[in-house]
Amino acid sequence: MASGHRGAYECIAAFSATDFRPDLEKVDVPTLVIHGSDDQIVPFDVGGKRSAAAIGGATLTVYEGGAHGLPETARDRLHADLLTFIDAVNSDAVNS
């Protein structure tokens, strides 16, 4: 991802100052939350754990020792977990 310095700063400033909790409570579709246990940017307890708890019925997958950049550091596992989740959601929809 590339951006200018000003754009990156504005994005981080807005993201860090916005309370998304009310939005999470409104999510009503199958949701997979994947988070690394060693994320130093968005710590697990305030990120993945709380997000999964706020979304009714969410599935939480924790990558032990995983850092913030899971798409880069755990690419194959992430892709496999996403496909497994999608297959399970599709299977549930067909069987309902």
C-alpha positions as CSV (number, residue, x, y, z in Angstrom):
1,M,0.0,0.0,0.0
2,A,1.4,3.4,-0.9
3,S,0.2,6.8,0.1
4,G,1.6,10.2,0.8
5,H,2.8,11.3,4.2
6,R,-0.2,13.5,4.8
7,G,-2.7,10.9,3.7
8,A,-1.1,8.2,5.9
9,Y,-1.1,10.6,8.9
10,E,-4.7,11.6,8.4
11,C,-5.8,8.0,8.1
12,I,-4.0,6.9,11.3
13,A,-5.3,9.9,13.2
14,A,-8.9,9.3,12.1
15,F,-8.7,5.5,12.7
16,S,-7.2,5.9,16.2
17,A,-9.8,8.5,17.3
18,T,-12.9,6.8,15.9
19,D,-15.0,4.6,18.2
20,F,-16.3,1.7,16.0
21,R,-18.0,-0.2,18.9
22,P,-21.5,0.8,18.0
23,D,-20.9,-0.3,14.4
24,L,-19.7,-3.7,15.5
25,E,-22.8,-4.4,17.4
26,K,-24.9,-3.9,14.2
27,V,-23.1,-6.6,12.2
28,D,-25.6,-9.3,11.5
29,V,-23.7,-11.5,9.0
30,P,-21.3,-14.4,9.6
31,T,-18.1,-12.8,10.7
32,L,-14.6,-14.2,11.1
33,V,-12.2,-12.2,13.3
34,I,-8.6,-13.2,12.9
35,H,-6.0,-11.5,15.2
36,G,-2.4,-12.2,16.2
37,S,-1.8,-12.6,19.9
38,D,1.4,-10.6,19.7
39,D,0.1,-7.6,17.7
40,Q,1.9,-4.5,18.9
41,I,0.0,-2.1,16.8
42,V,-3.6,-3.2,17.8
43,P,-3.2,-5.4,20.9
44,F,-5.3,-8.5,20.9
45,D,-7.3,-7.7,24.1
46,V,-8.5,-4.3,22.7
47,G,-8.7,-5.4,19.1
48,G,-9.6,-8.9,18.1
49,K,-11.0,-10.1,21.5
50,R,-13.3,-7.2,22.0
51,S,-14.4,-7.1,18.3
52,A,-15.4,-10.7,18.3
53,A,-17.3,-10.3,21.6
54,A,-19.2,-7.3,20.2
55,I,-20.3,-9.1,17.0
56,G,-23.0,-11.6,17.9
57,G,-22.0,-15.1,16.8
58,A,-18.5,-14.1,15.5
59,T,-15.9,-16.7,15.0
60,L,-12.5,-15.7,16.6
61,T,-9.3,-17.2,15.4
62,V,-6.1,-16.3,17.2
63,Y,-2.7,-16.7,15.6
64,E,-0.5,-17.4,18.6
65,G,2.6,-15.2,18.4
66,G,1.2,-13.5,15.3
67,A,2.0,-9.9,14.8
68,H,0.1,-7.1,13.0
69,G,0.8,-7.9,9.4
70,L,-0.8,-11.4,9.1
71,P,-1.4,-11.1,5.4
72,E,2.3,-10.9,4.9
73,T,3.6,-13.1,7.8
74,A,1.0,-15.8,7.8
75,R,-0.4,-15.6,4.2
76,D,-1.0,-19.3,3.6
77,R,-2.6,-20.0,6.9
78,L,-4.8,-16.8,6.6
79,H,-5.9,-17.8,3.1
80,A,-6.7,-21.4,4.3
81,D,-8.7,-20.1,7.3
82,L,-10.7,-17.6,5.1
83,L,-11.6,-20.3,2.6
84,T,-12.6,-22.7,5.4
85,F,-14.8,-20.1,7.0
86,I,-16.4,-19.2,3.6
87,D,-17.0,-22.9,2.9
88,A,-18.6,-23.4,6.3
89,V,-20.9,-20.3,5.9
90,N,-21.9,-21.5,2.4
91,S,-22.6,-25.0,3.7
92,D,-24.7,-23.7,6.6
93,A,-26.7,-21.5,4.1
94,V,-27.4,-24.5,1.8
95,N,-28.5,-26.7,4.7
96,S,-30.8,-24.1,6.3
